[in-house]
Amino acid sequence: MQVNRNIRVITHINNVCFNQNYELILMTTNLGFEVYTTYPLKNLRKQFLGHNINLIESYYNTNLIFLTGDFFDDLNEFNKKIVVYDDYKEKIVGKIDNSFNILNIKVSKEYVIFCDYKYIYTYDFNNLNFLNKYEYFENEFNINFSISVYSNNYMCILLESNKISINNLDNNSTNILSTNKNAIQYFNLSKDGKYLATTSGGDKIKIFDVLNTLLIRILKRGIMSCNIKSINFSINNYKIIICSDLSTVHIFLNTREYDYKINKPMLNKIAKYFDYDLFNYDFSYNRVNLTNGSKLGCLINNKFMIFELSPHCNMYIGNIEDDNCSIDTNQYLILDNYKFIEKNVY
């Protein structure tokens, strides 16, 4: 019998995320997980565990990886346990059980946080002991919470369709932020917890001061509504990169937020007419054109990294020059035999 050696085995990608400082890309597949470096752009390691892995989160640049999947060969337990995997020792070193399907995992220096369809749970990173439980607003956009990972230990929770609860995990204090009348489609905290970005229709993005819960900027992404796939601040908060399901990735400056006095009538005027010259807004700094599909983007100093998930699986890295506002895509990596599984991912 002849064996057809031209048959390509497709690796199915379940989820992709960046680690806390954007230096690593973590990708789960139907066979295990893979780790890439963003600069230089290359595959760092592959772990073929023989299990279908769904969610992934690393503890910064260490060998500790948090995973969900079918580790225990029991379909009833699929995605209901968080496994702490030591990638150096290649063994499980910890486990958190949950009664329901886990939809999101985030890890800071002190906390492990995850959620199911109704609740968000916080655990102590050092001993994996349970700390607290929060209820959030179940929504059609599949969003739940965001955390700061370098300072302040803030956690933002979708409280109502247009309201976000800002929780200080260290002292359990809470502030409520009301964005507008429309339902929030996507939101994300900056790494230090200073800024919160929200959007309702994708055409504009609102930037809030977290400590004072004040609106400080509106970014005009475009005139067309879209589904925002990711909003990420650079580590120093100087730039913001926004990816949608349209063909562009937008990069904005994030400066001069206190050059004007905010009041309600003027905010309404800005939101309606986009009169950004009035307050010298930095908007539509530049953009990258890519094929339509799901994209994730991050900024590392003057470099940007984009992971395009569909219709093909490609990684791009490029440079941003502030002086002449130009963007150059100078390196890319094509994953020929990989296919992203389109689904609603929290």
DRENDO-1510 file (C-alpha; in Angstrom, 1 decimal, always signed):
<recs>
REC; n; res; u; v; w
REC; 1; MET; +0.0; +0.0; +0.0 .
REC; 2; GLN; +1.3; +3.4; -0.9 .
REC; 3; VAL; +1.2; +6.3; +1.6 .
REC; 4; ASN; +0.3; +9.7; +0.2 .
REC; 5; ARG; +3.0; +11.9; +1.8 .
REC; 6; ASN; +1.6; +15.0; +0.2 .
REC; 7; ILE; -1.4; +15.1; +2.6 .
REC; 8; ARG; -1.0; +18.1; +4.9 .
REC; 9; VAL; -2.2; +17.7; +8.5 .
REC; 10; ILE; -4.0; +20.9; +9.5 .
REC; 11; THR; -3.3; +22.2; +13.0 .
REC; 12; HIS; -6.4; +23.9; +14.4 .
REC; 13; ILE; -5.9; +27.0; +16.4 .
REC; 14; ASN; -8.3; +27.5; +19.3 .
REC; 15; ASN; -7.1; +30.7; +20.9 .
REC; 16; VAL; -4.2; +33.3; +20.7 .
REC; 17; CYS; -3.1; +35.9; +23.2 .
REC; 18; PHE; -0.1; +38.0; +24.2 .
REC; 19; ASN; +1.6; +37.7; +27.5 .
REC; 20; GLN; +1.7; +40.6; +30.0 .
REC; 21; ASN; +4.5; +42.6; +28.4 .
REC; 22; TYR; +3.8; +41.6; +24.8 .
REC; 23; GLU; +7.1; +39.8; +24.4 .
REC; 24; LEU; +5.4; +36.4; +23.8 .
REC; 25; ILE; +2.5; +35.1; +21.7 .
REC; 26; LEU; +0.7; +32.1; +23.2 .
REC; 27; MET; -1.3; +29.9; +20.9 .
REC; 28; THR; -3.5; +26.9; +21.8 .
REC; 29; THR; -4.3; +24.1; +19.3 .
REC; 30; ASN; -6.0; +20.8; +19.1 .
REC; 31; LEU; -2.7; +19.2; +19.9 .
REC; 32; GLY; -1.2; +21.4; +22.7 .
REC; 33; PHE; +0.2; +24.9; +22.7 .
REC; 34; GLU; +2.9; +26.9; +21.1 .
REC; 35; VAL; +4.9; +30.0; +22.1 .
REC; 36; TYR; +6.3; +32.6; +19.8 .
REC; 37; THR; +8.5; +35.6; +20.5 .
REC; 38; THR; +7.3; +39.0; +19.1 .
REC; 39; TYR; +10.8; +40.4; +18.5 .
REC; 40; PRO; +12.5; +38.7; +16.8 .
REC; 41; LEU; +9.5; +37.0; +15.3 .
REC; 42; LYS; +10.0; +33.3; +15.7 .
REC; 43; ASN; +8.7; +30.1; +17.2 .
REC; 44; LEU; +10.2; +29.6; +20.7 .
REC; 45; ARG; +8.8; +26.2; +21.5 .
REC; 46; LYS; +6.0; +23.7; +20.8 .
REC; 47; GLN; +4.4; +21.5; +23.4 .
REC; 48; PHE; +2.5; +18.5; +21.8 .
REC; 49; LEU; +0.6; +17.3; +24.8 .
REC; 50; GLY; -1.8; +15.1; +22.9 .
REC; 51; HIS; -4.8; +17.1; +24.3 .
REC; 52; ASN; -7.1; +19.7; +22.9 .
REC; 53; ILE; -6.1; +22.9; +24.7 .
REC; 54; ASN; -8.5; +25.9; +24.7 .
REC; 55; LEU; -7.5; +28.8; +26.9 .
REC; 56; ILE; -3.9; +29.9; +27.7 .
REC; 57; GLU; -2.2; +32.5; +29.9 .
REC; 58; SER; +1.4; +32.7; +31.0 .
REC; 59; TYR; +2.9; +34.1; +34.2 .
REC; 60; TYR; +4.8; +36.9; +32.4 .
REC; 61; ASN; +8.0; +35.4; +30.8 .
REC; 62; THR; +8.3; +32.5; +33.2 .
REC; 63; ASN; +7.8; +28.7; +32.6 .
REC; 64; LEU; +4.4; +28.7; +34.3 .
REC; 65; ILE; +1.5; +28.3; +31.8 .
REC; 66; PHE; -2.2; +28.3; +32.8 .
REC; 67; LEU; -4.3; +26.1; +30.5 .
REC; 68; THR; -7.8; +24.7; +30.1 .
REC; 69; GLY; -8.7; +21.7; +27.9 .
REC; 70; ASP; -9.3; +18.0; +27.9 .
REC; 71; PHE; -6.3; +17.0; +30.2 .
REC; 72; PHE; -8.4; +14.5; +32.1 .
REC; 73; ASP; -10.0; +12.7; +29.1 .
REC; 74; ASP; -13.5; +13.5; +30.4 .
REC; 75; LEU; -15.8; +15.5; +28.1 .
REC; 76; ASN; -17.8; +16.5; +31.2 .
REC; 77; GLU; -14.8; +18.2; +32.6 .
REC; 78; PHE; -13.6; +19.9; +29.4 .
REC; 79; ASN; -12.7; +23.5; +30.1 .
REC; 80; LYS; -13.9; +23.3; +33.7 .
REC; 81; LYS; -10.4; +23.0; +35.2 .
REC; 82; ILE; -7.4; +25.4; +35.1 .
REC; 83; VAL; -4.2; +23.5; +34.9 .
REC; 84; VAL; -0.9; +25.2; +36.0 .
REC; 85; TYR; +1.7; +23.6; +33.7 .
REC; 86; ASP; +5.5; +24.0; +34.3 .
REC; 87; ASP; +6.8; +24.2; +30.8 .
REC; 88; TYR; +10.4; +23.6; +32.0 .
REC; 89; LYS; +9.7; +20.5; +34.0 .
REC; 90; GLU; +6.9; +19.5; +31.5 .
REC; 91; LYS; +4.4; +18.5; +34.2 .
REC; 92; ILE; +1.3; +19.8; +36.0 .
REC; 93; VAL; +2.1; +21.6; +39.2 .
REC; 94; GLY; -1.3; +23.0; +40.2 .
REC; 95; LYS; -5.0; +22.9; +39.4 .
REC; 96; ILE; -8.1; +25.0; +40.0 .
REC; 97; ASP; -11.5; +23.3; +39.7 .
REC; 98; ASN; -14.7; +25.0; +38.6 .
REC; 99; SER; -18.3; +23.8; +38.2 .
REC; 100; PHE; -18.9; +25.5; +34.8 .
REC; 101; ASN; -17.2; +26.1; +31.5 .
REC; 102; ILE; -14.3; +28.6; +31.9 .
REC; 103; LEU; -14.4; +31.4; +29.4 .
REC; 104; ASN; -11.4; +33.7; +30.3 .
REC; 105; ILE; -8.2; +33.5; +32.3 .
REC; 106; LYS; -5.9; +36.4; +33.3 .
REC; 107; VAL; -2.9; +36.4; +35.6 .
REC; 108; SER; -1.2; +39.3; +37.4 .
REC; 109; LYS; +1.7; +39.2; +39.8 .
REC; 110; GLU; -0.6; +38.5; +42.8 .
REC; 111; TYR; -3.9; +37.1; +41.3 .
REC; 112; VAL; -5.3; +34.4; +39.1 .
REC; 113; ILE; -8.6; +35.5; +37.7 .
REC; 114; PHE; -11.1; +33.6; +35.5 .
REC; 115; CYS; -14.8; +33.6; +34.7 .
REC; 116; ASP; -17.6; +31.4; +33.6 .
REC; 117; TYR; -20.9; +32.4; +32.1 .
REC; 118; LYS; -22.0; +34.3; +35.3 .
REC; 119; TYR; -19.2; +34.8; +37.8 .
REC; 120; ILE; -15.7; +36.1; +37.9 .
REC; 121; TYR; -13.4; +34.4; +40.4 .
REC; 122; THR; -10.2; +35.7; +42.0 .
REC; 123; TYR; -7.5; +33.4; +43.5 .
REC; 124; ASP; -4.3; +34.0; +45.2 .
REC; 125; PHE; -1.4; +33.3; +42.8 .
REC; 126; ASN; +1.0; +32.0; +45.5 .
REC; 127; ASN; -1.2; +29.3; +46.9 .
REC; 128; LEU; -4.2; +29.1; +44.5 .
REC; 129; ASN; -6.6; +29.7; +47.3 .
REC; 130; PHE; -10.0; +31.2; +46.5 .
REC; 131; LEU; -10.4; +34.9; +47.4 .
REC; 132; ASN; -13.6; +36.3; +46.0 .
REC; 133; LYS; -16.5; +36.0; +43.5 .
REC; 134; TYR; -18.1; +38.7; +41.4 .
REC; 135; GLU; -21.2; +38.6; +39.2 .
REC; 136; TYR; -21.0; +40.2; +35.8 .
REC; 137; PHE; -23.5; +41.1; +33.0 .
REC; 138; GLU; -23.9; +38.3; +30.5 .
REC; 139; ASN; -23.9; +39.9; +27.0 .
REC; 140; GLU; -24.0; +39.2; +23.3 .
REC; 141; PHE; -20.5; +40.6; +22.7 .
REC; 142; ASN; -18.8; +38.0; +24.8 .
REC; 143; ILE; -16.9; +40.4; +27.1 .
REC; 144; ASN; -16.5; +40.1; +30.8 .
REC; 145; PHE; -13.4; +41.5; +32.6 .
REC; 146; SER; -10.0; +43.1; +32.2 .
REC; 147; ILE; -7.2; +43.6; +34.7 .
REC; 148; SER; -4.0; +45.6; +35.2 .
REC; 149; VAL; -0.9; +43.5; +35.4 .
REC; 150; TYR; +1.9; +45.9; +36.6 .
REC; 151; SER; +0.5; +48.2; +39.2 .
REC; 152; ASN; -2.8; +49.2; +41.0 .
REC; 153; ASN; -4.4; +45.7; +40.8 .
REC; 154; TYR; -7.5; +47.0; +39.1 .
REC; 155; MET; -10.2; +44.8; +37.7 .
REC; 156; CYS; -12.9; +46.1; +35.4 .
REC; 157; ILE; -16.1; +44.2; +35.1 .
REC; 158; LEU; -19.1; +44.7; +32.8 .
REC; 159; LEU; -21.8; +45.5; +35.3 .
REC; 160; GLU; -24.6; +46.5; +32.9 .
REC; 161; SER; -24.7; +46.8; +29.1 .
REC; 162; ASN; -23.3; +50.4; +29.4 .
REC; 163; LYS; -21.7; +50.4; +32.9 .
REC; 164; ILE; -18.3; +49.1; +34.1 .
REC; 165; SER; -17.3; +48.4; +37.7 .
REC; 166; ILE; -13.7; +49.3; +38.5 .
REC; 167; ASN; -12.6; +47.2; +41.4 .
REC; 168; ASN; -9.4; +47.6; +43.5 .
REC; 169; LEU; -8.5; +44.0; +44.3 .
REC; 170; ASP; -6.2; +45.0; +47.2 .
REC; 171; ASN; -8.8; +47.0; +49.2 .
REC; 172; ASN; -12.1; +45.9; +47.6 .
REC; 173; SER; -13.1; +49.4; +46.8 .
REC; 174; THR; -15.3; +50.0; +43.8 .
REC; 175; ASN; -16.1; +52.8; +41.3 .
REC; 176; ILE; -18.8; +52.7; +38.7 .
REC; 177; LEU; -18.2; +54.1; +35.2 .
REC; 178; SER; -21.1; +54.9; +32.9 .
REC; 179; THR; -19.9; +55.2; +29.3 .
REC; 180; ASN; -23.0; +56.1; +27.2 .
REC; 181; LYS; -26.5; +54.9; +26.3 .
REC; 182; ASN; -25.3; +52.2; +23.9 .
REC; 183; ALA; -24.1; +48.8; +24.9 .
REC; 184; ILE; -20.4; +48.4; +25.3 .
REC; 185; GLN; -18.9; +46.1; +22.6 .
REC; 186; TYR; -15.3; +45.9; +23.9 .
REC; 187; PHE; -13.2; +47.3; +26.7 .
REC; 188; ASN; -9.6; +46.9; +27.9 .
REC; 189; LEU; -7.4; +48.3; +30.7 .
REC; 190; SER; -3.9; +49.6; +30.1 .
REC; 191; LYS; -1.2; +47.5; +31.7 .
REC; 192; ASP; -0.7; +49.9; +34.7 .
REC; 193; GLY; -4.5; +50.4; +35.2 .
REC; 194; LYS; -4.3; +54.1; +34.4 .
REC; 195; TYR; -6.5; +54.1; +31.3 .
REC; 196; LEU; -9.6; +52.2; +30.2 .
REC; 197; ALA; -10.6; +52.0; +26.6 .
REC; 198; THR; -14.2; +51.3; +25.6 .
REC; 199; THR; -16.2; +51.1; +22.3 .
REC; 200; SER; -19.8; +50.6; +21.5 .
REC; 201; GLY; -19.9; +50.5; +17.7 .
REC; 202; GLY; -16.3; +50.4; +16.7 .
REC; 203; ASP; -16.4; +53.8; +14.9 .
REC; 204; LYS; -15.0; +55.6; +17.9 .
REC; 205; ILE; -13.1; +54.6; +21.0 .
REC; 206; LYS; -13.4; +56.4; +24.4 .
REC; 207; ILE; -10.5; +56.6; +26.7 .
REC; 208; PHE; -11.2; +57.1; +30.4 .
REC; 209; ASP; -9.0; +58.0; +33.4 .
REC; 210; VAL; -9.5; +55.0; +35.7 .
REC; 211; LEU; -8.7; +56.8; +39.0 .
REC; 212; ASN; -11.1; +59.6; +38.4 .
REC; 213; THR; -13.5; +57.8; +36.0 .
REC; 214; LEU; -13.4; +60.8; +33.6 .
REC; 215; LEU; -13.5; +60.7; +29.8 .
REC; 216; ILE; -10.3; +62.2; +28.5 .
REC; 217; ARG; -10.3; +61.4; +24.8 .
REC; 218; ILE; -12.4; +60.1; +21.9 .
REC; 219; LEU; -10.5; +58.4; +19.1 .
REC; 220; LYS; -12.2; +58.3; +15.7 .
REC; 221; ARG; -11.4; +54.9; +14.1 .
REC; 222; GLY; -13.6; +55.4; +11.1 .
REC; 223; ILE; -17.2; +56.1; +10.0 .
REC; 224; MET; -18.2; +52.5; +9.6 .
REC; 225; SER; -19.4; +50.3; +12.5 .
REC; 226; CYS; -17.4; +47.2; +13.0 .
REC; 227; ASN; -16.6; +44.5; +15.6 .
REC; 228; ILE; -13.5; +45.4; +17.6 .
REC; 229; LYS; -11.2; +42.4; +18.1 .
REC; 230; SER; -8.6; +44.0; +20.3 .
REC; 231; ILE; -7.5; +47.3; +21.9 .
REC; 232; ASN; -4.1; +47.4; +23.4 .
REC; 233; PHE; -2.1; +50.2; +25.0 .
REC; 234; SER; +1.7; +50.2; +24.6 .
REC; 235; ILE; +3.6; +49.5; +27.9 .
REC; 236; ASN; +4.2; +53.3; +28.4 .
REC; 237; ASN; +0.6; +54.2; +27.3 .
REC; 238; TYR; +2.0; +56.5; +24.5 .
REC; 239; LYS; +0.2; +54.7; +21.7 .
REC; 240; ILE; -2.9; +52.6; +21.2 .
REC; 241; ILE; -3.4; +49.9; +18.6 .
REC; 242; ILE; -6.9; +48.8; +17.6 .
REC; 243; CYS; -7.9; +45.8; +15.5 .
REC; 244; SER; -11.3; +45.1; +14.0 .
REC; 245; ASP; -13.0; +42.7; +11.6 .
REC; 246; LEU; -12.5; +45.2; +8.8 .
REC; 247; SER; -9.4; +45.4; +6.7 .
REC; 248; THR; -7.5; +48.0; +8.7 .
REC; 249; VAL; -5.5; +48.1; +11.9 .
REC; 250; HIS; -5.4; +51.7; +13.4 .
REC; 251; ILE; -2.6; +53.1; +15.6 .
REC; 252; PHE; -3.2; +56.2; +17.7 .
REC; 253; LEU; -1.2; +58.5; +19.8 .
REC; 254; ASN; -2.3; +58.8; +23.4 .
REC; 255; THR; -1.1; +62.2; +24.6 .
REC; 256; ARG; -2.3; +65.6; +25.8 .
REC; 257; GLU; -5.4; +64.4; +27.5 .
REC; 258; TYR; -5.5; +67.3; +30.0 .
REC; 259; ASP; -5.3; +70.1; +27.4 .
REC; 260; TYR; -9.0; +70.9; +27.7 .
REC; 261; LYS; -11.8; +71.1; +30.2 .
REC; 262; ILE; -14.4; +68.4; +29.9 .
REC; 263; ASN; -18.1; +69.2; +30.2 .
REC; 264; LYS; -21.2; +67.4; +29.1 .
REC; 265; PRO; -22.4; +69.7; +26.3 .
REC; 266; MET; -19.0; +69.8; +24.6 .
REC; 267; LEU; -18.7; +66.0; +24.9 .
REC; 268; ASN; -22.0; +65.6; +23.1 .
REC; 269; LYS; -20.8; +68.0; +20.4 .
REC; 270; ILE; -17.6; +66.0; +19.9 .
REC; 271; ALA; -19.3; +62.7; +19.8 .
REC; 272; LYS; -21.8; +64.0; +17.2 .
REC; 273; TYR; -19.7; +66.1; +14.9 .
REC; 274; PHE; -16.2; +64.8; +15.6 .
REC; 275; ASP; -14.9; +68.4; +15.9 .
REC; 276; TYR; -11.4; +67.2; +17.0 .
REC; 277; ASP; -9.6; +70.4; +15.9 .
REC; 278; LEU; -11.3; +72.2; +18.7 .
REC; 279; PHE; -9.2; +70.3; +21.2 .
REC; 280; ASN; -6.3; +69.2; +19.0 .
REC; 281; TYR; -7.1; +65.5; +19.1 .
REC; 282; ASP; -4.6; +62.9; +18.0 .
REC; 283; PHE; -6.8; +60.7; +15.8 .
REC; 284; SER; -6.2; +58.2; +13.0 .
REC; 285; TYR; -2.4; +58.4; +13.6 .
REC; 286; ASN; -1.9; +55.7; +11.0 .
REC; 287; ARG; -3.2; +52.4; +9.9 .
REC; 288; VAL; -2.1; +49.1; +8.4 .
REC; 289; ASN; -4.1; +47.4; +5.6 .
REC; 290; LEU; -4.6; +43.7; +5.9 .
REC; 291; THR; -6.9; +41.0; +4.6 .
REC; 292; ASN; -10.4; +41.0; +6.3 .
REC; 293; GLY; -10.5; +38.8; +9.3 .
REC; 294; SER; -9.8; +38.4; +13.0 .
REC; 295; LYS; -6.7; +40.2; +14.2 .
REC; 296; LEU; -4.8; +40.8; +17.4 .
REC; 297; GLY; -2.3; +43.6; +17.7 .
REC; 298; CYS; +0.2; +45.0; +20.2 .
REC; 299; LEU; +2.8; +47.8; +20.4 .
REC; 300; ILE; +6.4; +47.4; +21.7 .
REC; 301; ASN; +8.2; +50.7; +21.7 .
REC; 302; ASN; +8.3; +51.8; +18.0 .
REC; 303; LYS; +7.4; +48.3; +16.7 .
REC; 304; PHE; +4.0; +46.8; +16.2 .
REC; 305; MET; +3.0; +43.1; +16.1 .
REC; 306; ILE; -0.1; +41.8; +14.4 .
REC; 307; PHE; -1.4; +38.3; +14.4 .
REC; 308; GLU; -3.9; +37.8; +11.6 .
REC; 309; LEU; -6.1; +34.7; +12.2 .
REC; 310; SER; -8.3; +34.5; +9.2 .
REC; 311; PRO; -8.6; +33.7; +6.4 .
REC; 312; HIS; -4.9; +32.8; +6.8 .
REC; 313; CYS; -2.7; +32.6; +9.8 .
REC; 314; ASN; +0.0; +35.2; +9.5 .
REC; 315; MET; +2.2; +37.2; +11.8 .
REC; 316; TYR; +3.5; +40.6; +10.9 .
REC; 317; ILE; +6.0; +42.9; +12.7 .
REC; 318; GLY; +6.8; +46.4; +11.6 .
REC; 319; ASN; +8.1; +49.8; +12.5 .
REC; 320; ILE; +6.4; +53.1; +13.4 .
REC; 321; GLU; +8.3; +56.3; +12.7 .
REC; 322; ASP; +6.9; +59.2; +14.8 .
REC; 323; ASP; +8.6; +61.9; +12.7 .
REC; 324; ASN; +7.0; +61.3; +9.4 .
REC; 325; CYS; +4.0; +59.2; +10.6 .
REC; 326; SER; +4.9; +56.2; +8.5 .
REC; 327; ILE; +4.4; +52.5; +9.1 .
REC; 328; ASP; +6.5; +49.8; +7.5 .
REC; 329; THR; +5.7; +46.1; +7.7 .
REC; 330; ASN; +9.2; +44.6; +7.4 .
REC; 331; GLN; +8.9; +41.0; +8.6 .
REC; 332; TYR; +6.2; +38.3; +8.5 .
REC; 333; LEU; +5.7; +34.7; +9.4 .
REC; 334; ILE; +3.2; +32.5; +7.5 .
REC; 335; LEU; +1.7; +29.5; +9.3 .
REC; 336; ASP; +0.7; +27.4; +6.2 .
REC; 337; ASN; -0.9; +24.4; +7.9 .
REC; 338; TYR; -2.8; +26.2; +10.6 .
REC; 339; LYS; -6.4; +27.1; +10.6 .
REC; 340; PHE; -8.2; +29.3; +13.2 .
REC; 341; ILE; -11.5; +28.0; +14.6 .
REC; 342; GLU; -14.0; +30.8; +14.3 .
REC; 343; LYS; -16.2; +30.9; +17.3 .
REC; 344; ASN; -17.4; +33.2; +20.0 .
REC; 345; VAL; -14.5; +33.6; +22.4 .
REC; 346; TYR; -14.8; +35.5; +25.7 .
</recs>
